[in-house]
Every structure is written in C-alpha cells, then in structure tokens.
Amino acid sequence: HQLVAALSSLLVGACGGQPEETSSAPSRILFITVDTLRADHLGAYGYPRPTSPNLDRLAAEGVLFEQAIAQWPKTTPSFASMFTGQYPQTTGMTHRAAKWLDSDYTTLAEMIQAAGYWTGAVVSNPMLSIELGWNQGFDRYVQTWDTEEDLGSDPVEYRTVVNALRVNELAAPLLEEAARQPRSFVWLHYSDPHAPYILPPGFDNPFLGDEHDTAEELELKKIVPSARIEDQRRLGYYVAQYDANILVADRLIGEILEQAADLGLLADSLIVFTSDHGEGMGEHDYYFRHGALPYNTGSHVPLFFVWSDDRQQGRRVDLPVELLDLYPTFQEIVGHEAPAELEGKSLLP
C-alpha cells in the first residue's frame, strides 16, 4: 500500500491542474514487458483473482488499451514487430522463436538512441539474446542467464536465472547508470508467467484452493513436458501457478519502480507496459503453451501508457490496436524521423 501511494503521488502529483494536450519528449522512458502474460489475467482487465495490484494501480494512472493484439503469439515474431514496426510476413520472422533480428532494420532501440537517449536493457528470455541480434541499439544489454553455472537444457534449471528476482538484481545498477544520463530509455523484460510455472524461492501460492481453483484432472498427454510440474495433472493447479507467477512479477515490478522513483527516474517520464503474447489455459484444448493458435487467449495482451505529467489519467481506449503500432508511437514521442516506412500507426492520436 505504501508503494502504491508513493507511485500515485509521483505520477500524478507533479503537475496539478489540467494536463496539457502536447508536451516535449520525456527525459526518461521505461519500457516494461512481461513474457506470456494474458490481458484477461490482470485485475485491470477484469480478472477476479488479485494477481496484479501494483500494475492495476499503475494502469489506472494512465491510458489503457482494452484490445491490444500481438502480431503472433510467439516471442520472436511479436517482439520483431514491436522493434521494427513491420508485420511478421514482412520481416520473415514468423512462427519460430529462435530467429535472427536482421541488422538491416533500424530497430526501436536504434531509433530512440539516435534521438539522443542512452539505452539499456535487462532481458530474461534467451530468444532475445545478443547472439540473435537483439542488442542492436543498446548501450547496455544484460542477459539474466549469463552465469558461470552450467544450466544445461532443463527448463526448471533455467527458472533460477530468468525469474523477476534475477531481473531486478541486474536492473538495479542499470537504473543507476540510466539516472546519470540526461535522457534514458530502459527496457526490462520479465518471464515469470512462462512455463514451467515454478515459483522462485520464498514465494508461496495464495491461489491454490481458492474459489477459482478447479479440480478437473487432465490426461498427461495434454500437458507438454516443458510445462509439467512433478506429477501434477489438475488444471486448477497449473492456472493457479500461472497466476501466482504473475503476482511475483507484479511485486518485483512494483519494487523496481520504487527504486526508479528513488533515483529520480519517474520525475519526467513515460512508462509503457505490455506483453509479447498470452498463454493457452485449456481453451480450444490447448494447454500451457502458445505460438500455434492465434486465438485471443494467446494474442490479446495488456498495453498501457503512464506519463508523469498526468496526461489523460484513467482513460480506457476500446479500439483494437496492434503491437507493431508501438514503434511509430515511440517515434512520435521522441520526435525522431522514422528510418523507413512503417506498417504500424502511432497510437498518440
């Protein structure tokens, strides 16, 4: 509650009076993304479980898009559209995850860097690795899985280095570096809701056994090996674990925003929050995975913008928009010319 109050006062207390229709580019831009996050599992989008108290309050301070759609419910095609402003059929980055981001494109980060911003990122999904070209345009690019430990290929082992605790640990010095710059753009990518839905040490699941927890048993073949947790076969268990991981991300995002506020990074800022795609929770007989089916369960993502100058606080936009619209929106915000013709459209209007 103290965090929410602090954020609220920081974000809405600076200006007073009516928000101006136009203003100069913010000196700080914080781009926060959460992997595999369905819009309809956040309170701000009507979910009954309290999975996202910090994000819900933050969203209420800005402009929320109720119908934001990912270009394809897979990490690489989705982020490629965000970072190039092009559709997957244009970039050729469709369906598969581990694909190279072509250096011929001027990426979102390169465009913002050219507008005079120092750029930094902490990412927690190996599909966004330096080896695949995702560091283009970043002054600092930190990968949470860079460790001396041999993690092998076990997804359970990877959970130890891609959770929100690890993101925040590496983000703290990066935020300090950003605060020393006159203008900065920071991207933080969290992966907690991604399968397998194993909670970090020290986190309990408050949703197991609640009124929304169902007892339906699943055939083992319906649970892909990469998502299985021990011998669990109950649908309600996996949904509760997914929701608890959203709560973990929400708590750690709240903490990193508190650190950003202490460093003065929210005084003249824009926070943009979204996800690359959602997740199947049994709808269409599709369990605990994503990428093959473009239904809303995988394609409908949260999206909201929060300006420190209290611009259009609490507005909800019920028009369908696309994630490739982010590139031209950022381009208009920072006031830099588009390097090429973009297939998305700015959301600022």
C-alpha positions in Angstrom: 0.0 0.0 0.0 2.9 2.4 0.7 4.4 1.6 -2.7 1.0 2.3 -4.4 0.7 5.6 -2.6 4.2 6.6 -3.4 3.8 5.8 -7.1 0.5 7.5 -7.2 1.9 10.7 -5.8 4.9 10.6 -8.0 3.0 10.0 -11.2 0.0 12.4 -10.6 1.3 15.0 -8.2 3.8 16.7 -10.3 1.6 19.0 -12.5 -1.6 19.9 -10.9 -4.4 21.4 -13.0 -5.5 20.1 -16.4 -3.0 18.0 -18.5 -1.6 19.8 -21.5 -2.5 18.4 -24.9 1.1 18.4 -26.1 4.5 18.4 -24.3 8.1 17.8 -25.1 9.6 14.3 -25.1 10.0 12.8 -21.6 13.6 12.6 -20.5 13.0 9.0 -19.1 11.2 6.2 -20.9 10.7 2.9 -19.1 9.5 0.0 -21.3 8.4 -2.9 -19.2 7.3 -6.2 -20.8 6.2 -9.5 -19.2 6.5 -12.7 -21.3 3.4 -14.9 -21.8 1.0 -12.5 -19.9 -2.6 -12.8 -20.9 -4.5 -9.5 -20.6 -7.5 -11.2 -19.1 -5.5 -12.5 -16.1 -4.9 -8.9 -14.8 -7.3 -7.1 -12.5 -7.2 -4.0 -14.8 -8.8 -6.2 -17.5 -11.4 -7.7 -15.2 -9.7 -10.8 -13.7 -11.2 -11.8 -10.3 -8.0 -13.0 -8.7 -5.8 -10.3 -7.2 -2.8 -11.1 -9.4 -1.7 -7.6 -10.2 -2.3 -4.9 -7.6 0.7 -2.8 -8.5 0.1 -3.0 -12.2 -3.6 -2.3 -11.8 -3.0 0.9 -9.9 -0.3 2.0 -12.3 -2.6 1.3 -15.3 -5.4 3.4 -13.7 -3.0 6.4 -13.7 -2.5 6.3 -17.4 -4.1 5.3 -20.8 -5.1 1.7 -21.1 -5.8 -0.1 -24.4 -8.5 -2.7 -23.9 -8.0 -4.5 -27.2 -4.2 -4.7 -27.9 -3.3 -7.6 -30.1 0.1 -9.2 -30.7 1.2 -9.8 -34.3 1.7 -13.5 -33.5 1.6 -15.2 -30.1 5.3 -16.1 -30.1 8.2 -14.2 -28.5 10.4 -13.6 -31.6 7.7 -12.6 -34.2 5.9 -10.5 -31.6 9.0 -8.5 -30.5 10.2 -8.3 -34.1 7.1 -6.4 -34.9 7.5 -4.1 -31.9 11.1 -3.4 -32.7 10.8 -2.9 -36.5 7.2 -1.6 -36.9 6.7 -4.3 -39.6 4.4 -7.3 -39.8 5.9 -10.8 -39.5 5.2 -11.5 -43.1 7.4 -8.5 -44.0 10.3 -9.4 -41.6 10.0 -13.1 -42.4 10.1 -13.8 -38.6 7.0 -16.0 -38.3 6.0 -18.9 -36.0 9.5 -19.9 -34.8 11.2 -18.3 -31.8 15.0 -18.6 -32.3 15.4 -16.3 -35.3 18.0 -13.6 -36.1 16.8 -10.0 -36.0 18.2 -8.6 -39.3 20.7 -5.8 -38.8 19.3 -4.1 -42.0 16.4 -2.9 -39.9 16.7 0.3 -37.8 15.4 -1.2 -34.5 13.3 0.6 -32.0 16.3 1.0 -29.7 18.5 2.3 -32.5 15.8 4.9 -33.4 15.5 6.0 -29.8 19.3 6.1 -29.4 19.5 8.3 -32.5 17.1 10.7 -30.8 19.6 11.3 -28.0 18.7 8.7 -25.4 21.1 6.4 -23.5 19.6 2.9 -23.9 19.8 -0.1 -21.6 18.0 -3.4 -21.2 17.7 -6.4 -18.9 16.1 -9.4 -20.6 15.2 -12.8 -19.3 14.3 -14.8 -22.4 17.1 -16.4 -24.5 15.0 -15.8 -27.6 16.0 -12.2 -27.1 19.7 -12.9 -27.0 22.7 -10.9 -28.2 23.6 -13.9 -30.4 20.3 -13.4 -32.2 20.9 -9.6 -32.7 18.5 -8.2 -30.1 21.2 -5.9 -28.6 21.1 -3.6 -31.6 20.9 0.0 -30.5 21.5 -0.7 -26.8 24.4 0.9 -24.9 24.0 -1.7 -22.2 22.3 -5.1 -22.8 22.2 -7.5 -19.9 21.1 -11.2 -20.1 19.9 -12.8 -16.9 21.1 -16.3 -18.0 24.7 -15.1 -18.3 26.1 -17.1 -15.4 29.0 -19.4 -14.7 26.6 -22.2 -13.8 26.0 -25.0 -16.3 22.2 -24.8 -16.7 22.0 -27.5 -19.5 18.7 -27.5 -21.3 16.5 -28.2 -18.3 13.7 -25.5 -18.3 13.4 -26.0 -14.5 17.1 -25.1 -14.0 16.6 -22.0 -16.3 13.9 -20.8 -13.9 16.6 -20.0 -11.4 18.1 -17.3 -13.7 15.2 -15.9 -15.6 12.8 -15.0 -12.7 11.9 -11.5 -11.6 14.3 -11.6 -8.6 17.2 -12.0 -11.1 15.9 -9.3 -13.4 15.7 -6.8 -10.5 19.1 -7.7 -9.2 20.7 -6.9 -12.6 18.4 -3.9 -13.2 19.4 -2.0 -10.1 22.9 -1.0 -11.3 21.5 -0.4 -14.8 18.9 2.1 -13.4 21.7 3.9 -11.5 23.6 4.2 -14.8 20.4 5.5 -16.5 20.0 8.1 -13.8 23.4 9.6 -14.6 22.4 10.2 -18.2 20.4 13.3 -19.3 18.0 11.1 -21.3 17.5 7.4 -21.0 15.4 4.5 -22.3 15.3 1.3 -20.3 13.7 -1.9 -21.3 13.0 -4.6 -18.6 11.7 -7.9 -19.7 10.2 -10.4 -17.1 9.5 -14.0 -17.9 7.8 -15.3 -14.7 4.4 -16.4 -16.3 6.2 -18.6 -18.9 6.0 -22.4 -18.4 7.0 -24.2 -16.3 5.1 -22.2 -13.7 7.6 -22.7 -10.9 7.7 -20.1 -8.2 11.0 -18.5 -7.1 12.3 -19.5 -3.6 10.5 -17.7 -0.8 7.2 -17.2 -2.7 4.0 -19.1 -1.8 0.9 -19.5 -3.9 -2.1 -17.8 -2.4 -4.4 -19.0 -5.1 -4.3 -22.8 -4.6 -7.6 -24.0 -3.1 -9.4 -20.7 -3.6 -12.9 -20.3 -5.1 -11.5 -20.2 -8.6 -9.4 -23.3 -8.3 -10.9 -26.2 -10.3 -10.5 -29.9 -9.6 -10.5 -31.1 -13.2 -7.9 -33.7 -13.9 -6.1 -33.7 -17.3 -4.7 -36.5 -19.3 -1.0 -36.5 -19.0 -0.5 -36.2 -22.8 -2.3 -32.8 -22.8 0.5 -31.3 -20.6 3.6 -30.7 -22.7 6.7 -32.0 -20.9 8.2 -28.5 -20.7 5.2 -27.3 -18.7 4.8 -30.3 -16.3 5.5 -29.8 -12.6 6.2 -33.1 -10.8 3.2 -35.3 -11.1 0.6 -32.6 -11.1 -2.3 -33.1 -13.5 -5.0 -30.8 -12.2 -6.0 -27.9 -14.4 -6.7 -25.7 -11.5 -3.2 -26.2 -10.1 -1.5 -25.0 -13.3 -3.8 -22.0 -13.6 -3.1 -21.1 -10.0 0.6 -21.4 -10.5 0.5 -19.3 -13.7 -1.5 -16.6 -11.7 1.0 -16.8 -8.8 3.8 -16.1 -11.2 2.0 -13.0 -12.4 1.8 -11.9 -8.8 5.5 -12.4 -8.4 6.2 -10.3 -11.5 3.8 -7.6 -10.2 5.5 -7.4 -6.8 9.0 -7.2 -8.3 7.9 -4.6 -10.9 6.5 -2.6 -8.0 9.8 -2.8 -6.3 11.8 -1.8 -9.4 9.5 1.2 -9.9 10.1 2.2 -6.3 13.9 2.1 -7.0 13.4 4.1 -10.2 11.5 6.7 -8.2 14.2 7.0 -5.6 16.7 7.6 -8.4 14.5 10.4 -9.8 13.8 8.4 -13.0 10.0 9.0 -12.7 10.0 12.8 -12.4 9.8 13.4 -16.2 8.9 10.0 -17.5 6.8 7.7 -19.6 6.2 4.2 -18.5 4.9 1.8 -21.2 3.8 -1.7 -20.2 2.8 -4.7 -22.4 3.4 -8.4 -23.1 4.6 -10.3 -26.2 1.7 -12.8 -26.1 -0.6 -14.7 -23.8 -1.0 -18.4 -23.0 -3.4 -21.3 -23.5 -5.1 -22.4 -20.3 -7.1 -25.2 -21.8 -9.3 -23.2 -24.2 -9.5 -24.8 -27.6 -8.0 -27.9 -26.0 -4.6 -26.1 -25.9 -2.8 -26.3 -22.5 0.0 -24.3 -21.0 1.7 -23.2 -24.3 1.5 -20.6 -27.0 2.5 -20.0 -30.6 0.4 -22.3 -32.7 -3.1 -20.8 -32.3 -3.9 -17.1 -32.8 -7.0 -17.0 -30.5 -7.4 -14.2 -28.1 -6.0 -16.3 -25.3 -2.6 -16.1 -26.9 -2.9 -12.8 -28.8 -4.8 -10.4 -26.5 -2.2 -8.6 -24.4 -2.2 -5.7 -21.9 -1.0 -2.3 -23.0 -0.9 1.0 -21.2 1.0 4.2 -21.1 1.6 6.3 -18.0 3.0 9.9 -18.2 4.4 11.6 -15.2 2.6 14.8 -16.3 -0.8 13.1 -15.6 -1.8 13.1 -19.2 -5.3 11.6 -19.7 -5.2 9.8 -16.4 -7.6 6.8 -16.2 -8.6 6.8 -19.9 -9.5 3.4 -21.4 -9.4 3.0 -25.2 -11.8 0.4 -26.6 -10.4 0.4 -30.1 -8.4 -2.6 -31.5 -4.7 -1.7 -31.8 -1.6 -3.8 -32.7 1.8 -4.1 -31.0 3.6 -3.0 -34.2 2.0 0.3 -33.5 4.5 0.8 -30.7 7.4 1.7 -33.0 5.6 4.7 -34.6 4.2 5.7 -31.2 7.7 5.8 -29.7 9.0 7.6 -32.8 6.4 10.3 -32.4 7.0 10.6 -28.7 10.8 11.1 -29.0 10.4 13.3 -32.1 12.7 11.4 -34.4 12.1 10.7 -38.0 11.1 7.2 -39.0 14.1 5.5 -40.7 11.8 3.7 -43.2 8.1 3.4 -44.0 6.4 1.7 -41.0 3.4 -0.6 -41.2 2.1 0.4 -37.8 0.4 3.7 -36.9 1.1 5.9 -33.9 -1.3 5.5 -31.0 -0.9 9.0 -29.7 -4.0 10.4 -31.5 
